[in-house]
Amino acid sequence: MDNKRPLVAHMSMFLACVFWGLMAPVGKDAMAHGISGIELVLFRVAGAAVLFWLASMFTEREHVPGRDLARLFFAGMLGLVFNQCCYIIGLSITSPINASIVTTSAPIFAMVLSALILKEPVTGKKALGVLMGFSGALILILTSASAASSKVGDIRGDLLCLFAQFSFALYLALFRPLVQRYSVFTVNKWMFTFATAVVLPFTLPRVAGTGLGHIPPSAWAEAAYVVVVGTFLCYILMMMGQRTLRPTVVSIYNYLQPVVSVVVSVATGLGVFRAAHAAAVVLVFSGVWLVTKSKSRADMEADSKRQ
């Protein structure tokens, strides 16, 4: 059984990143056929909350004290409300190609925030990685600013997707020890519940006012994919991969997301891939690679003890 664990972990990470890569064009197409960004946000957080509560009934029950529940509330604000609201609304107005490329920048934000909050050392390799990553993001934003079509990009959507990654990186920097204390089902059932409670008052009047009868079955199927596969299943697959694989290996799989998104977006006509996108991909990927390959404080302390 132990011999199969690495294979299962690699397959889990591969499938999670492929499914996430598909989520940008699938979600974009759903929003192009009657489902607004606000509605998709509500469907995603509320649907995932229901699924994680149902799944938790078949797992070992964990007691979460009131203090940790309060922390999970704020974790839900950063990791879900700000992150998913900004990403979905950003995706609704920009290219799925841009959204997926920006998504890979999360490790760069995580490094910057870890240096500021956790006092992680900033090496020359990390600094160069950050510079390259942000240069790639700047190319995307400048390309979107001069674009005449959302298939190329939209600066507002790019910035919202970029802020979504910042929010998620801040969530990891502040709450990683907390979320590692409990199972993925316990953490997510509470985080998605709190996120639903916050999002519901702002989104439900909009959903009720517009009505949903005009939405075609294909768009409903795409929304279901975002909720069931792109959120619920991918969170579980990611957990299975992270339990066995090193963080650097996990980060490499993230490069699959924009590759899948670019291929599907171009093939379906949802996006246009230009030379500027290629340059941004090279810079962002290289920057993320440099950041994830750099040693952390723990690595440096371990090296000094061995010397």
Protein Blocks (a to p, Z undefined) as FASTA:
>chain_A
ZZmmmmmmmmmmmmmmmmmmmmmmmmmmmmmnopafklmmmmmmmmmmmmmmmmmmmmcc
ddddfklmmmmmmmmmmmmmmmmmmmmmmmmmmcfklmmmmmmmmmmmmmmmmmmmnopa
cdfklmmmmmmmmmmmmmmmmmmmmpcbfklocfklmmmmmmmmmmmmmmmmmmmmmmmm
pcfklmmmmmmmmmmmmmmmmmmmmmmmnopmlpcfklmmmmmmmmmmmmmmmmmmmmmm
mmmmcfklmmmmmmmmmmmmmmmmmmnopaccdfklmmmmmmmmmmmmmmmmpccfklmm
mmmmmZZ
